[in-house]
Amino acid sequence: MRPAGTTRKPRTTARRVAKRRKPDPVKAWVRRLDRTRPGLVGYVLDELAGFYDRPVWERRWDPTSELVLTILTQNSADTNAERAFIELRKAYPGRGPAQRHNPGPGWGGEGLPDGSTPDWLAVELAPLEELIEVIRTGGLPVAKAKGIQAALRHIRSERGDHSLEFLGEMPALEARAWLTQIPGIGKKTASVLLLFCFGLPLMPVDRHVDRVARRVGLIPAKATRADAHELFLAMLEPDQMYEAHVNLIRHGRVICHAQRPEHERCPLRDRCRFVDPKAP
């Protein structure tokens, strides 16, 4: 019997009421896009393929060179990055066989001439001021020299050498996570390397991809560039990533310019929310 003057405590149960989870914004957007603009992703891919063709993946070259070249392209023209990479080869020559750079469609430069991979240890250990002068033609040489050396130092400390070939054996998201642990390496740079060197199903989002996707309405206006990477992974099939990346870049360079886009030539104009805010 309960003593007089006491109150009954609420009965507890082993099962607690689960807190309602917040909806996944990526999945929510993809569902909304399917509901309000059905078939938009397929339309964009098909129209761009009809205009530019469907690119076929081919390994670009070794992943460490890809990483360094991608760092050199940050906020610079691809042609300037190529010149800086050529200077790296001259200043820190490697002893390996010459390799071929297969830039493929969507690359904004001319493609690098055949040549040996630079001596990455020499690049890592070079005096910073010296490396800055070597890559000056690529633009922003101080930040890029520091970034290149930090990346090479991290890789060697983790792996014992500068090779990144092991990434090709990892699941795509695990490989991306490994790369983004490197100081200064974000989702875009990691995705470029993994897509072009190994064909892993990732979608790099650069300024051209981002601009075209926002204008058409594939991604929401307030999405960050980091959000855009995850949105594309959710809305594309794995075998669509390479084609989507290459053709969206092509379109951003050829027609959907940042200034004065050529609407009259655009194969996406009928469903582009930049041309018509009420486009289906």
Secondary structure, DSSP 4 states (H G I P E B T S, - for coil): -PPTT--PPPPP-SSPPPPPPPPPHHHHHHHHHHHHSTTHHHHHHHHHHHHH--------S-HHHHHHHHHHHTTS-HHHHHHHHHHHHHHS---SPPB-----TT--S--PPSBPPP-HHHHHHS-HHHHHHHTGGGS-HHHHHHHHHHHHHHHHHHHSSS--GGGGGS-HHHHHHHHTTSTT--HHHHHHHHHHHH--S-----HHHHHHHHHHTSS-TT--HHHHHHHHHHHS-GGGHHHHHHHHHHHHHHTS-SSS--GGG-TTGGG-TTT-TT--
